[in-house]
Amino acid sequence: MSDSHVVLITGTSSGIGKITAERLATRGFKVYGGSRSNQDSRDFQSLEMDVTCTRSVKETVAQIMNNEGKIDSLINNAGISMVSSVEDISIETVSQIMETNFLGTVRVSKAVLPHMRVRNSGKIINISSIGGFAGLPYRSIYSASKYAVEGFTEALRLEVEKFGIEACTLQLGSVHTDIKSNREENLTTESPYFQEGSKVARQFNREVDRGLAPEKVSKKIEQLLHRTRLKPRYRVANAYQKTFGFLIRPIPSTVIEWLLRRHYKL
Ligand SMILES: NC(=O)c1ccc[n+]([C@@H]2O[C@H](COP(=O)([O-])OP(=O)(O)OC[C@H]3O[C@@H](n4cnc5c(N)ncnc54)[C@H](OP(=O)(O)O)[C@@H]3O)[C@@H](O)[C@H]2O)c1
């Protein structure tokens, strides 16, 4: 069994996942990255994995288990964004976003959990967004997928803590990556939502272009991997986005969790 801290990160072909994989690899972690486009990397082991496909996820996890004998940490980072009105988005696109952002997180977590449980140890960090605590206009399905990740993670924590497994979300504000060129966009001139949707899209673009450096996120992830206990959620965002988050949810997550534990006698 590997002596190193073995980490699986989803979505490492670009952006936050790639920067995080590179950072952790140079700091002594044994990193496996999974994306649909398998890109060669000198720093970490890049595997072809599609989080929307159960077989692909199971094969990737089996390969890592075969090589290392354990997976210490999972970072569910793979995700796609969108810009569209609810009326204009196709159900196929809705399904693709939910399959990637939410079901992908569930799928990879389910594949990894049994291996963490038998070792009585593990960490799962689910990448979320300010869209995970506020429904963002023209990003309804993206927000819904991140709300789903939030609820999933809150419940998962309470189920797995007795097995030594820690889980949290990391809510991100705008981060300077290529997310806007990879997003699903449906803004057609015929749509009654076109003008407003385009204006909001331009604002999203500006916010991402002026967003935080992805290195800031990777640094936070590294810090979380070194912690023994994880709180339910963390946030890396600019001051405005952080304040917004606090105003929306002033009661600390730890207090809500304490109430749930008491109620269900966990
Ligand atoms: N950038 C921001 O402002 C921001 C803000 C809040 C939250 N986030 C979250 O941060 C995460 C990373 O985003 P990013 O900004 O780094 O965007 P990005 O550069 O577009 O990276 C997205 C990654 O997800 C992978 N991916 C997409 N579909 C996949 C699938 N079916 N299976 C496996 N991998 C898949 C992509 O690789 P392939 O296409 O090669 O598969 C890519 O490596 C996402 O969850 C996003 O929602 C970003």
The ligand as a Tripos MOL2 file, in Angstrom:
@<TRIPOS>MOLECULE
LIG
   48    52     1     0     0
SMALL
NO_CHARGES

@<TRIPOS>ATOM
      1 N1        -14.3750   29.3890  -12.3370 N.am      1 LIG1
      2 C1        -15.3100   29.8690  -11.5100 C.2       1 LIG1
      3 O1        -15.5810   31.0840  -11.4580 O.2       1 LIG1
      4 C2        -16.0510   28.9160  -10.5910 C.ar      1 LIG1
      5 C3        -16.8810   29.4730   -9.6010 C.ar      1 LIG1
      6 C4        -17.5640   28.6310   -8.7440 C.ar      1 LIG1
      7 C5        -17.4150   27.2540   -8.8590 C.ar      1 LIG1
      8 N2        -16.6170   26.7330   -9.8300 N.ar      1 LIG1
      9 C6        -16.5440   25.2700   -9.9200 C.3       1 LIG1
     10 O2        -15.2000   24.8500   -9.9830 O.3       1 LIG1
     11 C7        -15.1220   23.6070  -10.6930 C.3       1 LIG1
     12 C8        -14.0080   23.6940  -11.7370 C.3       1 LIG1
     13 O3        -14.3270   24.7100  -12.6540 O.3       1 LIG1
     14 P1        -13.2290   25.5040  -13.5140 P.3       1 LIG1
     15 O4        -13.4960   26.9480  -13.3300 O.co2     1 LIG1
     16 O5        -11.8750   24.9730  -13.2470 O.co2     1 LIG1
     17 O6        -13.7390   25.1540  -14.9840 O.3       1 LIG1
     18 P2        -13.0370   24.4220  -16.2380 P.3       1 LIG1
     19 O7        -11.6990   25.0150  -16.5010 O.co2     1 LIG1
     20 O8        -14.0710   24.4560  -17.3180 O.co2     1 LIG1
     21 O9        -12.8080   22.9320  -15.7180 O.3       1 LIG1
     22 C9        -13.8430   21.9890  -15.6460 C.3       1 LIG1
     23 C10       -13.2300   20.5970  -15.5690 C.3       1 LIG1
     24 O10       -14.3020   19.6520  -15.4380 O.3       1 LIG1
     25 C11       -14.0400   18.5800  -16.3410 C.3       1 LIG1
     26 N3        -15.2760   17.8890  -16.7210 N.ar      1 LIG1
     27 C12       -16.3810   18.4010  -17.3060 C.ar      1 LIG1
     28 N4        -17.2640   17.4040  -17.5560 N.ar      1 LIG1
     29 C13       -16.6850   16.2470  -17.1140 C.ar      1 LIG1
     30 C14       -17.0870   14.8840  -17.1020 C.ar      1 LIG1
     31 N5        -18.2680   14.4880  -17.5950 N.pl3     1 LIG1
     32 N6        -16.2350   13.9650  -16.5680 N.ar      1 LIG1
     33 C15       -15.0330   14.3360  -16.0820 C.ar      1 LIG1
     34 N7        -14.5980   15.6120  -16.0600 N.ar      1 LIG1
     35 C16       -15.4160   16.5500  -16.5860 C.ar      1 LIG1
     36 C17       -13.3800   19.2320  -17.5340 C.3       1 LIG1
     37 O11       -12.6040   18.2830  -18.2590 O.3       1 LIG1
     38 P3        -13.0590   17.5580  -19.6160 P.3       1 LIG1
     39 O12       -13.8930   18.5290  -20.3750 O.co2     1 LIG1
     40 O13       -11.7650   17.2040  -20.2660 O.co2     1 LIG1
     41 O14       -13.8050   16.3410  -19.1760 O.co2     1 LIG1
     42 C18       -12.4530   20.2310  -16.8350 C.3       1 LIG1
     43 O15       -11.2350   19.5950  -16.4870 O.3       1 LIG1
     44 C19       -16.5070   23.3510  -11.2610 C.3       1 LIG1
     45 O16       -17.2040   22.4300  -10.4370 O.3       1 LIG1
     46 C20       -17.1640   24.7150  -11.1880 C.3       1 LIG1
     47 O17       -18.5740   24.6430  -11.0710 O.3       1 LIG1
     48 C21       -15.9170   27.5310  -10.6930 C.ar      1 LIG1
@<TRIPOS>BOND
     1     1     2 1
     2     2     3 2
     3     2     4 1
     4     4     5 ar
     5     4    48 ar
     6     5     6 ar
     7     6     7 ar
     8     7     8 ar
     9     8     9 1
    10     8    48 ar
    11     9    10 1
    12     9    46 1
    13    10    11 1
    14    11    12 1
    15    11    44 1
    16    12    13 1
    17    13    14 1
    18    14    15 2
    19    14    16 1
    20    14    17 1
    21    17    18 1
    22    18    19 2
    23    18    20 1
    24    18    21 1
    25    21    22 1
    26    22    23 1
    27    23    24 1
    28    23    42 1
    29    24    25 1
    30    25    26 1
    31    25    36 1
    32    26    27 ar
    33    26    35 ar
    34    27    28 ar
    35    28    29 ar
    36    29    30 ar
    37    29    35 ar
    38    30    31 1
    39    30    32 ar
    40    32    33 ar
    41    33    34 ar
    42    34    35 ar
    43    36    37 1
    44    36    42 1
    45    37    38 1
    46    38    39 2
    47    38    40 1
    48    38    41 1
    49    42    43 1
    50    44    45 1
    51    44    46 1
    52    46    47 1
@<TRIPOS>SUBSTRUCTURE
     1 LIG1         1 GROUP 0 **** ****
